[in-house]
Amino acid sequence: MSDYLDLIMCSTCGTQYDTTSESSCKICDDPRQYLPPTGQSWTTLRTLQSANQYHNDIAPDPDHPDSLITIHTSPKVGIGQRAFLCRTAHGNVLWDCLSYIDEDTIRRINELGGLAAIVISHPHFFGANVHWAEVFGCPVYIAAEDKEWVMRRSERQVFWEGTELRIPLPDGGHFPGSSVLWFKPLRKLLVADSIAVVPSGVYHKDRVPGTASYTFMWSYPNMIPLPPDEVHNIWKAIKHTEFDDAHGAFVGWDTHGDSKKRVLESAKIYVRAMGYLDHAIYQEQ
C-alpha cells in the first residue's frame, strides 16, 4: 500500500483518497460542489508538509478555554473549514476534520489528552479523517447515509444510523446524513454548515425585526436553497436541545446569545422569503 503521505487529496475540497492517481473527485463532481476554472487538481499531504508554509491554528474558545478549542489550517487548504476539539470527562471529541496535519498538531493535541473519537458532520469535511484516526488511535463516526461519499475506507470508521450515536444529532438537509453536535454542558450547538451563520447574525444587537442570523442551503458555493420542508426538518431535529451559542464551519461563523430562538426566527424568515406564506413551520414556537 502507498505511503499515506502520497495519497492524493482534492485541491478544491481537501478530501483524501485511497489512491495515488484519480481522474476526478466524486465529491466535487456532485452538484453541491464545484471545480475552479483551472479544473481538477490534486495535492498530497507530503506536498503540503514539504512546502513549509502550512500550519494548524489551535485556539481556545474565549468563554470556555478549557473545554472547547478550534483548529483550522492556515493558509487555507481545501474548503477551509475548522474543526472543534470538545473536551469532556469521557475524553476529547473532534467535531469535523481537516486535510492538513503535521507533527506540531499531533503534539499539541496529545498534550490536551489526544482524541477519543472523531465525528464528521457531512462529506465536505471528511478531510484526511482516516489518517487522523490512525494517528490518535480512535474511531471516526460518519452517518451511514453518507457512506457512498467516503473515498478512503478504514476499519476505524463507524457508520452510525438514527439515534445510535448520542454525540451528534442527524438533521438531514445539506446531505442526507448532515449532523450537528450539541455540546450540552456548554449550551453550544456546533452546526457545521447544516445551519449557516450569516453576517447579520454575528453582530445582532438592536437589529430590526426580520433580520436573519442563519440561512439554509443545499449548495453554498452554487447558492441552491434548501426546500422549506427540509428546513423544518432541521428545526424539528434540534428543537429539544437547549443552547445559547452556535458555531459554524468557518472562522467567524459564531452567534452568541439567544441562538436557538434565532434559528427558528431565521428559518421562518427564510421560508417566507421563498414565497411559502402558509407552511407548518410558522406554527413552531
LINZISUL-V923115 format. One record per run of one state. SS is the DSSP state (H for helix, E for strand, C for the rest). FROM is the first residue (numbers start at 1). LEN is the number of residues. Records with the same first field share a line. If there is no record, write none. Layout:
SS: FROM-LEN + FROM-LEN
This chain:
C: 1-3 + 7-1 + 11-5 + 17-9 + 30-12 + 51-4 + 61-7 + 75-7 + 89-2 + 96-7 + 112-5 + 120-3 + 126-3 + 137-2 + 150-7 + 161-7 + 171-8 + 187-1 + 193-3 + 198-1 + 203-11 + 216-1 + 220-4 + 226-2 + 239-6 + 249-5 + 257-2 + 274-6 + 284-2
H: 4-3 + 26-4 + 45-6 + 103-9 + 123-3 + 129-8 + 144-6 + 184-3 + 199-4 + 228-11 + 259-15 + 280-4
E: 8-3 + 16-1 + 42-3 + 55-6 + 68-7 + 82-7 + 91-5 + 117-3 + 139-5 + 157-4 + 168-3 + 179-5 + 188-5 + 196-2 + 214-2 + 217-3 + 224-2 + 245-4 + 254-3
